[in-house]
């Protein structure tokens, strides 16, 4: 009788659809992804524009702008990396929110 023996394993769950290189977009949905991409692009443009300045009379403001724009670029890259790769699942949502 075939009714006595049932399958003992569960069917394999479908994995989330991923882009190449392990990238996933499920954590940055809607308007958040384009905003983060534009933020990254604008911050690198600010760094490049600052580097184009050859002479200045008082450069302290320019150095401060360079520091802020470079920091914004690196932090926005970090955010994109965490949210768009498997690192989000590795760390867990609570640790990502703390970070």
C-alpha positions as CSV (number, residue, x, y, z in Angstrom):
1,X,0.0,0.0,0.0
2,X,1.5,3.4,-1.1
3,X,-0.3,5.3,1.6
4,X,1.9,4.1,4.5
5,X,5.1,5.7,3.2
6,X,5.1,9.5,2.9
7,X,7.9,11.8,1.8
8,X,10.1,12.7,4.7
9,X,11.7,15.8,3.3
10,X,10.1,19.2,2.8
11,X,10.2,20.7,-0.7
12,X,13.0,23.1,-1.3
13,X,11.9,26.8,-0.9
14,X,12.5,29.1,-3.8
15,X,15.4,31.4,-3.3
16,X,15.0,35.1,-3.8
17,X,15.8,36.4,-7.3
18,X,19.3,37.8,-7.3
19,X,21.3,40.0,-9.7
20,X,24.8,38.9,-10.7
21,X,27.6,38.9,-8.1
22,X,25.3,38.1,-5.2
23,X,23.5,41.4,-5.4
24,X,19.9,41.6,-4.2
25,X,17.5,44.6,-4.2
26,X,14.9,43.4,-1.8
27,X,16.0,45.6,1.1
28,X,16.1,48.8,-0.9
29,X,12.7,49.0,-2.6
30,X,10.7,51.8,-4.0
31,X,12.2,55.2,-3.8
32,X,15.1,54.3,-1.5
33,X,17.4,52.7,-4.1
34,X,17.4,55.6,-6.5
35,X,17.9,58.1,-3.7
36,X,21.0,56.2,-2.4
37,X,22.4,55.9,-6.0
38,X,21.9,59.6,-6.6
39,X,23.5,60.4,-3.2
40,X,26.5,58.3,-4.2
41,X,26.8,59.9,-7.6
42,X,26.5,63.5,-6.3
43,X,29.0,62.9,-3.5
44,X,31.6,61.6,-5.9
45,X,30.9,64.6,-8.3
46,X,31.5,66.9,-5.3
47,X,34.9,65.2,-4.6
48,X,35.9,65.6,-8.3
49,X,34.8,69.2,-8.4
50,X,36.8,70.0,-5.3
51,X,39.9,68.4,-6.8
52,X,39.5,70.8,-9.8
53,X,40.2,73.8,-7.7
54,X,43.9,74.7,-8.2
55,X,44.2,77.9,-6.1
56,X,42.4,79.3,-3.1
57,X,43.1,82.1,-0.7
58,X,41.7,80.5,2.5
59,X,41.5,76.8,2.0
60,X,40.0,75.7,5.3
61,X,36.5,75.7,3.9
62,X,37.6,73.8,0.8
63,X,39.3,71.2,3.0
64,X,36.2,70.8,5.1
65,X,34.1,70.4,2.0
66,X,36.5,67.8,0.7
67,X,36.3,65.9,4.0
68,X,32.5,66.0,4.1
69,X,32.0,65.0,0.4
70,X,34.5,62.1,0.6
71,X,32.9,60.9,3.9
72,X,29.5,61.0,2.3
73,X,30.7,59.1,-0.7
74,X,32.3,56.3,1.4
75,X,29.3,56.0,3.7
76,X,26.8,55.9,0.9
77,X,28.9,53.1,-0.8
78,X,28.9,51.3,2.5
79,X,25.1,51.6,2.8
80,X,24.6,50.3,-0.7
81,X,27.0,47.4,-0.1
82,X,25.2,46.4,3.1
83,X,21.7,46.6,1.8
84,X,22.3,45.2,-1.7
85,X,24.4,42.1,-0.7
86,X,24.1,39.1,1.5
87,X,25.8,41.0,4.3
88,X,22.4,42.3,5.4
89,X,21.3,38.7,6.2
90,X,24.7,37.9,7.8
91,X,24.5,40.8,10.3
92,X,20.8,40.7,10.9
93,X,18.3,43.5,10.8
94,X,18.9,44.7,14.4
95,X,22.7,45.1,13.9
96,X,22.2,46.8,10.5
97,X,19.8,49.3,12.2
98,X,22.4,50.0,14.9
99,X,25.1,50.4,12.4
